[in-house]
Amino acid sequence: MRVTTKGQVTIPQHIREKLGITPATEVDFVEEKDRIFLVKRKREKPAIRRFTKLRGVATVKMTTDEIMALTRTDR
């Protein structure tokens, strides 16, 4: 395996499949004595992911103009 000028390497497909590494998966390098290990980072559940399943669920039957009129009332 060769390291590119940008410090990149390709993780072999069978390793990615075994560890469940997909695009955007976070990984860490762990140093132990004279060895370095690549490990899949434990998944954290940021608040944004909790709301992802609600995306597109709004059932308000108003047009965008009607909603904007409600939010832009003179006070």
Buried (B, 14 or more C-beta within 10 A) or exposed (E): EEEEEEEEEEEEEEEBEEBEBEEEEEEEEEEEEEEEEEEEEEEEEEEEEEEEEEEEEEEEEEEEEEEEEEEEEEE
